[in-house]
Structures are given as C-alpha cells and as structure tokens.
Amino acid sequence: MPPILLGLLDSPQMALQVLLVYSIIQGIEGYVLTPLIFQKTVALPPALLLFFQVLLGIVQGGLGLFLAAPLLAVVMVIVQEVYIKDVLERPDSTKAAGAGGSTGTASP
C-alpha cells in the first residue's frame, strides 16, 4: 500500500502503474520462485505445491493460500513417515521375525 500511495503523489496513472508492477512481481514470486525454492529446501514438487495453493486458495481464500506450503510440507512428512516407512518397510521386519521364529521352534 505505501508504494501505491507514493505513486498517487505523482498521479493516479503512476499509482496504477505501481500496482501493476507490484502485482506482476508478486505473481512471479508466489507462483514461480516460491515453489522452486520449496522444491530445493523441502523437496516439494512444484506442480503439487501449485495445485495445493490453488485448492486451498479456493477453499479458504487468502489464509489458505498463505498456509498452503507449510501444510503441504506437513502432509508430505506424514505420508513419508506413515506410509513409506511403516507400510513399505514392513515386509523386511516380517521376514526377519519369520526367520527367527522358525529357527527357534526347530531347536527345542
């Protein structure tokens, strides 16, 4: 808002130009740079982040758009911890338990 007010000191057209440039910069930052940075730091796929931002923006408005990236990071961690570590690593633990159980029953 302050840059737009400063633009109004010159002319209403300058205020509109400032608003246009500010909107373009915010759009590039929000929809291009932020997903790319999150992909490198949090390992969130940019397309998934954009989809989640649009979804929460539609459902919750500005607050949903603001919280989309952190919520997606939490969901990704939960999926990795619960599904990948628990479900996909379970066969290794059952094989080890099965091998130990059969050896123990054959000894006595």
PyMOL CGO cylinders between C-alpha atoms (Angstrom):
from pymol import cmd
from pymol.cgo import CYLINDER

trace = [
    CYLINDER, 0.00, 0.00, 0.00, 2.73, 2.57, 0.75, 0.3, 1, 1, 1, 1, 1, 1,
    CYLINDER, 2.73, 2.57, 0.75, 4.21, 2.36, -2.79, 0.3, 1, 1, 1, 1, 1, 1,
    CYLINDER, 4.21, 2.36, -2.79, 0.76, 2.97, -4.27, 0.3, 1, 1, 1, 1, 1, 1,
    CYLINDER, 0.76, 2.97, -4.27, 0.26, 6.00, -2.02, 0.3, 1, 1, 1, 1, 1, 1,
    CYLINDER, 0.26, 6.00, -2.02, 3.63, 7.34, -3.11, 0.3, 1, 1, 1, 1, 1, 1,
    CYLINDER, 3.63, 7.34, -3.11, 2.55, 6.81, -6.72, 0.3, 1, 1, 1, 1, 1, 1,
    CYLINDER, 2.55, 6.81, -6.72, -0.58, 8.85, -6.01, 0.3, 1, 1, 1, 1, 1, 1,
    CYLINDER, -0.58, 8.85, -6.01, 1.63, 11.78, -5.04, 0.3, 1, 1, 1, 1, 1, 1,
    CYLINDER, 1.63, 11.78, -5.04, 2.73, 11.93, -8.69, 0.3, 1, 1, 1, 1, 1, 1,
    CYLINDER, 2.73, 11.93, -8.69, -0.51, 10.97, -10.45, 0.3, 1, 1, 1, 1, 1, 1,
    CYLINDER, -0.51, 10.97, -10.45, -3.28, 8.36, -10.43, 0.3, 1, 1, 1, 1, 1, 1,
    CYLINDER, -3.28, 8.36, -10.43, -1.73, 6.80, -13.53, 0.3, 1, 1, 1, 1, 1, 1,
    CYLINDER, -1.73, 6.80, -13.53, 1.56, 6.33, -11.66, 0.3, 1, 1, 1, 1, 1, 1,
    CYLINDER, 1.56, 6.33, -11.66, -0.32, 4.63, -8.81, 0.3, 1, 1, 1, 1, 1, 1,
    CYLINDER, -0.32, 4.63, -8.81, -1.90, 2.21, -11.31, 0.3, 1, 1, 1, 1, 1, 1,
    CYLINDER, -1.90, 2.21, -11.31, 1.49, 1.50, -12.87, 0.3, 1, 1, 1, 1, 1, 1,
    CYLINDER, 1.49, 1.50, -12.87, 2.97, 0.82, -9.42, 0.3, 1, 1, 1, 1, 1, 1,
    CYLINDER, 2.97, 0.82, -9.42, 0.05, -1.50, -8.64, 0.3, 1, 1, 1, 1, 1, 1,
    CYLINDER, 0.05, -1.50, -8.64, 0.52, -3.35, -11.95, 0.3, 1, 1, 1, 1, 1, 1,
    CYLINDER, 0.52, -3.35, -11.95, 4.28, -3.80, -11.47, 0.3, 1, 1, 1, 1, 1, 1,
    CYLINDER, 4.28, -3.80, -11.47, 3.78, -4.88, -7.85, 0.3, 1, 1, 1, 1, 1, 1,
    CYLINDER, 3.78, -4.88, -7.85, 1.11, -7.43, -8.87, 0.3, 1, 1, 1, 1, 1, 1,
    CYLINDER, 1.11, -7.43, -8.87, 3.35, -8.89, -11.58, 0.3, 1, 1, 1, 1, 1, 1,
    CYLINDER, 3.35, -8.89, -11.58, 6.30, -9.21, -9.19, 0.3, 1, 1, 1, 1, 1, 1,
    CYLINDER, 6.30, -9.21, -9.19, 4.11, -10.81, -6.51, 0.3, 1, 1, 1, 1, 1, 1,
    CYLINDER, 4.11, -10.81, -6.51, 2.67, -13.26, -9.03, 0.3, 1, 1, 1, 1, 1, 1,
    CYLINDER, 2.67, -13.26, -9.03, 6.10, -14.33, -10.24, 0.3, 1, 1, 1, 1, 1, 1,
    CYLINDER, 6.10, -14.33, -10.24, 7.36, -14.69, -6.69, 0.3, 1, 1, 1, 1, 1, 1,
    CYLINDER, 7.36, -14.69, -6.69, 4.31, -16.57, -5.43, 0.3, 1, 1, 1, 1, 1, 1,
    CYLINDER, 4.31, -16.57, -5.43, 3.74, -18.89, -8.35, 0.3, 1, 1, 1, 1, 1, 1,
    CYLINDER, 3.74, -18.89, -8.35, 7.24, -19.46, -9.73, 0.3, 1, 1, 1, 1, 1, 1,
    CYLINDER, 7.24, -19.46, -9.73, 10.04, -18.63, -7.30, 0.3, 1, 1, 1, 1, 1, 1,
    CYLINDER, 10.04, -18.63, -7.30, 8.49, -19.89, -4.07, 0.3, 1, 1, 1, 1, 1, 1,
    CYLINDER, 8.49, -19.89, -4.07, 7.62, -23.36, -5.44, 0.3, 1, 1, 1, 1, 1, 1,
    CYLINDER, 7.62, -23.36, -5.44, 11.11, -23.71, -6.91, 0.3, 1, 1, 1, 1, 1, 1,
    CYLINDER, 11.11, -23.71, -6.91, 12.73, -22.72, -3.61, 0.3, 1, 1, 1, 1, 1, 1,
    CYLINDER, 12.73, -22.72, -3.61, 10.49, -25.09, -1.66, 0.3, 1, 1, 1, 1, 1, 1,
    CYLINDER, 10.49, -25.09, -1.66, 11.37, -27.89, -4.07, 0.3, 1, 1, 1, 1, 1, 1,
    CYLINDER, 11.37, -27.89, -4.07, 15.05, -27.48, -3.23, 0.3, 1, 1, 1, 1, 1, 1,
    CYLINDER, 15.05, -27.48, -3.23, 14.67, -26.91, 0.52, 0.3, 1, 1, 1, 1, 1, 1,
    CYLINDER, 14.67, -26.91, 0.52, 11.67, -29.06, 1.47, 0.3, 1, 1, 1, 1, 1, 1,
    CYLINDER, 11.67, -29.06, 1.47, 11.60, -31.34, -1.58, 0.3, 1, 1, 1, 1, 1, 1,
    CYLINDER, 11.60, -31.34, -1.58, 8.04, -30.39, -2.53, 0.3, 1, 1, 1, 1, 1, 1,
    CYLINDER, 8.04, -30.39, -2.53, 7.21, -30.93, -6.20, 0.3, 1, 1, 1, 1, 1, 1,
    CYLINDER, 7.21, -30.93, -6.20, 6.35, -27.52, -7.71, 0.3, 1, 1, 1, 1, 1, 1,
    CYLINDER, 6.35, -27.52, -7.71, 3.26, -28.79, -9.54, 0.3, 1, 1, 1, 1, 1, 1,
    CYLINDER, 3.26, -28.79, -9.54, 1.90, -30.32, -6.33, 0.3, 1, 1, 1, 1, 1, 1,
    CYLINDER, 1.90, -30.32, -6.33, 2.57, -27.09, -4.43, 0.3, 1, 1, 1, 1, 1, 1,
    CYLINDER, 2.57, -27.09, -4.43, 0.81, -25.02, -7.10, 0.3, 1, 1, 1, 1, 1, 1,
    CYLINDER, 0.81, -25.02, -7.10, -2.17, -27.39, -7.08, 0.3, 1, 1, 1, 1, 1, 1,
    CYLINDER, -2.17, -27.39, -7.08, -2.33, -27.23, -3.27, 0.3, 1, 1, 1, 1, 1, 1,
    CYLINDER, -2.33, -27.23, -3.27, -2.08, -23.42, -3.32, 0.3, 1, 1, 1, 1, 1, 1,
    CYLINDER, -2.08, -23.42, -3.32, -4.93, -23.16, -5.82, 0.3, 1, 1, 1, 1, 1, 1,
    CYLINDER, -4.93, -23.16, -5.82, -7.03, -25.68, -3.91, 0.3, 1, 1, 1, 1, 1, 1,
    CYLINDER, -7.03, -25.68, -3.91, -6.61, -24.01, -0.52, 0.3, 1, 1, 1, 1, 1, 1,
    CYLINDER, -6.61, -24.01, -0.52, -6.94, -20.57, -2.12, 0.3, 1, 1, 1, 1, 1, 1,
    CYLINDER, -6.94, -20.57, -2.12, -10.34, -21.57, -3.46, 0.3, 1, 1, 1, 1, 1, 1,
    CYLINDER, -10.34, -21.57, -3.46, -11.46, -23.30, -0.27, 0.3, 1, 1, 1, 1, 1, 1,
    CYLINDER, -11.46, -23.30, -0.27, -10.06, -20.93, 2.38, 0.3, 1, 1, 1, 1, 1, 1,
    CYLINDER, -10.06, -20.93, 2.38, -9.20, -17.77, 0.45, 0.3, 1, 1, 1, 1, 1, 1,
    CYLINDER, -9.20, -17.77, 0.45, -6.13, -15.76, 1.39, 0.3, 1, 1, 1, 1, 1, 1,
    CYLINDER, -6.13, -15.76, 1.39, -5.45, -17.68, 4.58, 0.3, 1, 1, 1, 1, 1, 1,
    CYLINDER, -5.45, -17.68, 4.58, -5.47, -20.97, 2.69, 0.3, 1, 1, 1, 1, 1, 1,
    CYLINDER, -5.47, -20.97, 2.69, -3.06, -19.57, 0.12, 0.3, 1, 1, 1, 1, 1, 1,
    CYLINDER, -3.06, -19.57, 0.12, -0.80, -18.34, 2.92, 0.3, 1, 1, 1, 1, 1, 1,
    CYLINDER, -0.80, -18.34, 2.92, -0.81, -21.72, 4.71, 0.3, 1, 1, 1, 1, 1, 1,
    CYLINDER, -0.81, -21.72, 4.71, -0.67, -23.98, 1.62, 0.3, 1, 1, 1, 1, 1, 1,
    CYLINDER, -0.67, -23.98, 1.62, 3.11, -24.54, 1.54, 0.3, 1, 1, 1, 1, 1, 1,
    CYLINDER, 3.11, -24.54, 1.54, 3.57, -25.29, 5.26, 0.3, 1, 1, 1, 1, 1, 1,
    CYLINDER, 3.57, -25.29, 5.26, 0.53, -27.58, 5.32, 0.3, 1, 1, 1, 1, 1, 1,
    CYLINDER, 0.53, -27.58, 5.32, 1.75, -29.44, 2.24, 0.3, 1, 1, 1, 1, 1, 1,
    CYLINDER, 1.75, -29.44, 2.24, 5.16, -29.90, 3.87, 0.3, 1, 1, 1, 1, 1, 1,
    CYLINDER, 5.16, -29.90, 3.87, 3.46, -31.38, 6.95, 0.3, 1, 1, 1, 1, 1, 1,
    CYLINDER, 3.46, -31.38, 6.95, 1.32, -33.69, 4.79, 0.3, 1, 1, 1, 1, 1, 1,
    CYLINDER, 1.32, -33.69, 4.79, 4.39, -34.85, 2.86, 0.3, 1, 1, 1, 1, 1, 1,
    CYLINDER, 4.39, -34.85, 2.86, 6.28, -35.65, 6.09, 0.3, 1, 1, 1, 1, 1, 1,
    CYLINDER, 6.28, -35.65, 6.09, 3.30, -37.56, 7.50, 0.3, 1, 1, 1, 1, 1, 1,
    CYLINDER, 3.30, -37.56, 7.50, 2.94, -39.55, 4.28, 0.3, 1, 1, 1, 1, 1, 1,
    CYLINDER, 2.94, -39.55, 4.28, 6.65, -40.37, 4.28, 0.3, 1, 1, 1, 1, 1, 1,
    CYLINDER, 6.65, -40.37, 4.28, 6.69, -41.39, 7.94, 0.3, 1, 1, 1, 1, 1, 1,
    CYLINDER, 6.69, -41.39, 7.94, 3.44, -43.37, 7.99, 0.3, 1, 1, 1, 1, 1, 1,
    CYLINDER, 3.44, -43.37, 7.99, 3.20, -44.84, 4.51, 0.3, 1, 1, 1, 1, 1, 1,
    CYLINDER, 3.20, -44.84, 4.51, 6.73, -45.14, 3.24, 0.3, 1, 1, 1, 1, 1, 1,
    CYLINDER, 6.73, -45.14, 3.24, 8.48, -46.13, 6.46, 0.3, 1, 1, 1, 1, 1, 1,
    CYLINDER, 8.48, -46.13, 6.46, 5.66, -48.16, 8.01, 0.3, 1, 1, 1, 1, 1, 1,
    CYLINDER, 5.66, -48.16, 8.01, 3.97, -49.82, 5.06, 0.3, 1, 1, 1, 1, 1, 1,
    CYLINDER, 3.97, -49.82, 5.06, 6.85, -50.23, 2.64, 0.3, 1, 1, 1, 1, 1, 1,
    CYLINDER, 6.85, -50.23, 2.64, 9.40, -51.34, 5.25, 0.3, 1, 1, 1, 1, 1, 1,
    CYLINDER, 9.40, -51.34, 5.25, 7.03, -53.78, 6.96, 0.3, 1, 1, 1, 1, 1, 1,
    CYLINDER, 7.03, -53.78, 6.96, 7.92, -56.80, 4.74, 0.3, 1, 1, 1, 1, 1, 1,
    CYLINDER, 7.92, -56.80, 4.74, 11.57, -56.57, 5.83, 0.3, 1, 1, 1, 1, 1, 1,
    CYLINDER, 11.57, -56.57, 5.83, 10.60, -56.74, 9.52, 0.3, 1, 1, 1, 1, 1, 1,
    CYLINDER, 10.60, -56.74, 9.52, 8.18, -59.67, 8.98, 0.3, 1, 1, 1, 1, 1, 1,
    CYLINDER, 8.18, -59.67, 8.98, 10.84, -61.62, 7.09, 0.3, 1, 1, 1, 1, 1, 1,
    CYLINDER, 10.84, -61.62, 7.09, 13.27, -61.16, 9.96, 0.3, 1, 1, 1, 1, 1, 1,
    CYLINDER, 13.27, -61.16, 9.96, 10.64, -62.14, 12.53, 0.3, 1, 1, 1, 1, 1, 1,
    CYLINDER, 10.64, -62.14, 12.53, 9.57, -65.17, 10.48, 0.3, 1, 1, 1, 1, 1, 1,
    CYLINDER, 9.57, -65.17, 10.48, 13.12, -66.41, 10.08, 0.3, 1, 1, 1, 1, 1, 1,
    CYLINDER, 13.12, -66.41, 10.08, 13.83, -66.03, 13.78, 0.3, 1, 1, 1, 1, 1, 1,
    CYLINDER, 13.83, -66.03, 13.78, 10.62, -67.79, 14.78, 0.3, 1, 1, 1, 1, 1, 1,
    CYLINDER, 10.62, -67.79, 14.78, 11.23, -70.83, 12.58, 0.3, 1, 1, 1, 1, 1, 1,
    CYLINDER, 11.23, -70.83, 12.58, 14.79, -71.23, 13.86, 0.3, 1, 1, 1, 1, 1, 1,
    CYLINDER, 14.79, -71.23, 13.86, 13.61, -71.03, 17.47, 0.3, 1, 1, 1, 1, 1, 1,
    CYLINDER, 13.61, -71.03, 17.47, 10.93, -73.71, 17.02, 0.3, 1, 1, 1, 1, 1, 1,
    CYLINDER, 10.93, -73.71, 17.02, 13.34, -76.16, 15.35, 0.3, 1, 1, 1, 1, 1, 1,
    CYLINDER, 13.34, -76.16, 15.35, 15.92, -76.00, 18.19, 0.3, 1, 1, 1, 1, 1, 1,
    CYLINDER, 15.92, -76.00, 18.19, 13.90, -77.44, 21.13, 0.3, 1, 1, 1, 1, 1, 1,
]
cmd.load_cgo(trace, "trace")
